[in-house]
Each structure stands twice: as structure tokens, then as C-alpha cells.
Amino acid sequence: MTQEFISYEQSLALKELGFDEPCFGGYDMETLKLWIGYLNDGEQFNREYYYPAPTFSQTFRFFRERHGLYSHIFSQSNGTFVWCIRWYVDGLQKDIPYQDVTTWEEAEFACLIKLIEIVKEKK
């Protein structure tokens, strides 16, 4: 189940970019261990003790809705995967060229790193 959540480092980067949504996971501020699930009372993790740990799905949605960055991952006939990022500036389409990797997870990770980089550059 832990593979559904972005890394601690990526979580911190997202927080710097304005991510502040409820999450099913959190990184313990002392041990950096990932904890998954809501607390017994149904509340999200207490942000005094845990850094929010979003899923990949939440993260890609954040970039789509807050920053207008659309990511796509495709499988190829040779068994590799490609990803690209698309956005629009003044009505013109901009793309990050496809990147070729060997697993879907590598594609998600590489794409997420690039999304974070793009938003940091825009600020």
C-alpha cells in the first residue's frame, strides 16, 4: 500500500507549492515513517505531528487543478513507458517531451519530479 503515496521529500516539496488537502497518510515528523489511514475519530492526521502524505492520484490532480499541468503516462508496444506534461500559455500548447522508462512507477516518479520543478520555476 505504501507505493500509492509520494515520498517524504516530494510531500515537503508539495507543501512548499501550496498543497494543503486532507490525506489518508502522513509522515511522522520525528521518525519520517509513513502512517496510513484516518485516526479513530475520522479526522485526518494532526499536522502538528505529521506531514501530509498524498497519493500519486491526489498529487497529479493538484497539479492539474491548481497549476494547469496535465500529465500523461502511456505504455509502449516494446514494454517501456513514456510520460509527458502538457500545459497552455496564452492559448498556446507547451509540452515536455516524452521520456522513456522501464516501469509505470518510474514514469510516475519522473513525471512528478518534473511537475515540481516546473512549478518551482514559475514562482
Secondary structure, DSSP 4 states (H G I P E B T S, - for coil): -GGGB--HHHHHHHHHTT-----SEEEETTT--EEES--TTSPPPPTTTEEEE-BHHHHHHHHHHHH--EEEEEE-TTS-EEEEEEEEETTEEEEEEEEEESSHHHHHHHHHHHHHHHHHHH-
